[in-house]
């Protein structure tokens, strides 16, 4: 039913156009060039719309589909780019956090190493100082003992000399005493002889 009505309209349009052409050719209707160009343009648009509207619609649909596909691809690439940027930003933040933790760990390790080195150095210096002080004390003790032994030897020698001196004095005294005794005896004897 629809196609019959459409066919009737087409036939009516064809008769109308033929009537217009016949009227113009017989100069029943007078038109200038601009009006004639306008009518031709309107007829062209109507004819194109009628017979080529489906192909134009299909072409526009294809262009729209291509544009939609390109937009979808662009949007997909844009989305992936944003996700990649977000991932890189997160990695950058994670790297920063990791570097901070590594830095704090390294700082604590260096502090421990410095503390251990300082303690070892202090112990080494204390040990060396203690060894040197012990050597000094031993040398001082040896020196004092040597001085003591020298003083003891000097005292012993001086005492021996005094004893020897006393002994020699005593022996001189003894020899003097014997000499005196002998002299006394001789004197006594001589006095006795004299008395006889």
C-alpha positions as CSV (number, residue, x, y, z in Angstrom):
1,X,0.0,0.0,0.0
2,X,2.8,2.3,0.9
3,X,4.6,1.6,-2.4
4,X,1.4,2.4,-4.4
5,X,1.1,5.8,-2.7
6,X,4.8,6.5,-3.4
7,X,4.4,5.5,-7.0
8,X,1.5,7.9,-7.4
9,X,3.5,10.7,-5.9
10,X,6.3,10.0,-8.3
11,X,4.0,10.1,-11.2
12,X,2.4,13.3,-10.0
13,X,5.8,14.9,-9.6
14,X,6.8,13.9,-13.1
15,X,3.6,15.4,-14.6
16,X,4.1,18.5,-12.6
17,X,7.7,18.9,-13.9
18,X,6.5,18.2,-17.5
19,X,3.8,20.8,-17.1
20,X,6.2,23.4,-15.8
21,X,8.6,22.7,-18.6
22,X,5.9,22.9,-21.2
23,X,4.6,26.2,-19.7
24,X,8.1,27.7,-19.8
25,X,8.7,26.6,-23.3
26,X,5.5,28.1,-24.6
27,X,6.3,31.2,-22.6
28,X,3.1,30.9,-20.5
29,X,5.3,31.4,-17.4
30,X,8.1,33.9,-17.7
31,X,11.2,33.4,-15.5
32,X,14.5,35.2,-15.3
33,X,17.8,33.3,-15.0
34,X,18.1,33.5,-11.3
35,X,14.7,32.0,-10.7
36,X,15.4,29.3,-13.2
37,X,18.7,28.4,-11.5
38,X,16.9,28.4,-8.1
39,X,14.2,26.1,-9.4
40,X,16.8,23.8,-10.9
41,X,18.7,23.7,-7.7
42,X,15.6,22.9,-5.7
43,X,14.7,20.1,-8.2
44,X,18.3,18.8,-7.9
45,X,18.1,18.7,-4.1
46,X,14.8,17.0,-4.2
47,X,15.9,14.4,-6.8
48,X,19.2,13.8,-4.9
49,X,17.3,13.5,-1.6
50,X,14.8,11.0,-3.1
51,X,17.2,8.7,-5.0
52,X,20.5,9.2,-3.2
53,X,19.5,9.7,0.4
54,X,20.1,6.1,1.3
55,X,23.6,6.1,-0.2
56,X,24.3,9.5,1.4
57,X,23.0,8.2,4.8
58,X,25.1,5.0,4.4
59,X,28.1,7.1,3.5
60,X,27.5,9.4,6.5
61,X,26.9,6.3,8.7
62,X,30.2,4.9,7.5
63,X,32.0,8.2,8.1
64,X,30.3,8.3,11.6
65,X,31.4,4.7,12.3
66,X,34.9,5.5,11.2
67,X,34.9,8.7,13.3
68,X,33.5,6.7,16.2
69,X,36.2,4.0,15.7
70,X,39.0,6.6,15.5
71,X,37.6,8.4,18.5
72,X,37.4,5.0,20.3
73,X,41.0,4.2,19.3
74,X,42.1,7.7,20.3
75,X,40.2,7.4,23.6
76,X,41.7,4.0,24.2
77,X,45.2,5.3,23.5
78,X,44.5,8.3,25.7
79,X,43.2,6.1,28.5
80,X,46.3,3.8,28.2
81,X,48.5,6.8,28.2
82,X,46.9,8.2,31.3
83,X,47.1,4.8,33.0
84,X,50.8,4.5,32.0
85,X,51.4,8.0,33.3
86,X,49.7,7.1,36.6
87,X,51.7,3.9,36.7
88,X,55.0,5.9,36.2
89,X,53.9,8.4,38.7
90,X,53.2,5.7,41.3
91,X,56.6,4.1,40.4
92,X,58.2,7.4,40.9
93,X,56.6,7.8,44.3
94,X,57.5,4.2,45.2
95,X,61.0,4.9,44.1
96,X,61.1,8.0,46.2
97,X,59.8,6.1,49.2
98,X,62.2,3.3,48.6
99,X,65.1,5.7,48.2
100,X,64.1,7.4,51.5
101,X,64.0,4.0,53.2
102,X,67.3,3.0,51.7
103,X,68.8,6.4,52.7
104,X,67.6,6.1,56.3
105,X,68.8,2.4,56.4
106,X,72.2,3.5,55.0
107,X,72.3,6.4,57.4
108,X,71.7,4.1,60.4
109,X,74.2,1.5,59.1
110,X,76.8,4.3,58.7
111,X,76.0,5.5,62.2
112,X,76.4,2.0,63.5
113,X,79.7,1.5,61.6
114,X,81.0,4.9,62.8
115,X,80.0,4.0,66.4
116,X,81.6,0.6,66.1
117,X,84.8,2.2,64.6
118,X,84.9,4.8,67.3
119,X,84.5,2.2,70.0
120,X,87.2,0.0,68.4
121,X,89.5,3.0,68.1
122,X,88.8,4.0,71.7
123,X,89.5,0.4,72.8
124,X,92.7,0.3,70.7
125,X,93.9,3.6,72.0
126,X,93.0,2.6,75.6
127,X,94.9,-0.7,75.1
128,X,97.9,1.1,73.6
129,X,97.9,3.6,76.4
130,X,97.6,0.9,79.0
131,X,100.5,-1.0,77.4
132,X,102.7,2.1,77.3
133,X,101.8,3.0,80.9
134,X,102.6,-0.6,81.9
135,X,105.9,-0.4,80.1
136,X,106.6,3.0,81.8
137,X,105.7,1.5,85.2
138,X,107.9,-1.5,84.5
139,X,110.8,0.8,83.5
140,X,110.1,3.0,86.5
141,X,110.0,-0.1,88.7
142,X,113.2,-1.4,87.1
143,X,114.8,2.1,87.5
144,X,113.7,2.3,91.2
145,X,115.0,-1.2,91.8
146,X,118.2,-0.4,90.1
147,X,118.6,2.8,92.2
148,X,117.7,0.8,95.3
149,X,120.2,-1.9,94.4
150,X,122.9,0.7,93.7
151,X,122.1,2.5,97.0
152,X,122.1,-0.9,98.7
153,X,125.5,-1.8,97.1
154,X,126.8,1.7,98.0
155,X,125.5,1.3,101.6
156,X,126.9,-2.2,101.7
157,X,130.3,-1.1,100.4
158,X,130.3,1.9,102.7
159,X,129.3,-0.4,105.6
160,X,132.0,-2.9,104.6
161,X,134.5,0.0,104.4
162,X,133.4,1.2,107.8
163,X,133.6,-2.3,109.2
164,X,137.0,-2.7,107.6
165,X,138.0,0.7,108.8
166,X,136.8,-0.2,112.3
167,X,138.5,-3.6,112.1
168,X,141.7,-2.0,110.9
169,X,141.4,0.6,113.7
170,X,140.7,-2.2,116.1
171,X,143.6,-4.2,114.8
172,X,145.8,-1.1,115.0
173,X,144.4,-0.6,118.5
174,X,144.9,-4.2,119.2
175,X,148.4,-4.1,117.8
176,X,148.9,-0.8,119.6
177,X,147.6,-2.4,122.7
178,X,149.8,-5.4,122.2
179,X,152.7,-3.0,121.5
180,X,151.7,-1.0,124.6
181,X,151.3,-4.2,126.6
182,X,154.7,-5.3,125.4
183,X,156.1,-1.9,126.1
184,X,154.4,-1.9,129.4
185,X,155.7,-5.3,130.1
186,X,159.1,-4.4,129.0
187,X,159.0,-1.3,131.2
188,X,157.8,-3.3,134.0
189,X,160.4,-5.8,133.4
190,X,163.0,-3.1,133.1
191,X,161.8,-1.6,136.3
192,X,162.0,-4.9,137.9
193,X,165.5,-5.3,136.6
194,X,166.4,-2.0,137.8
195,X,165.1,-2.9,141.2
196,X,167.3,-5.9,141.4
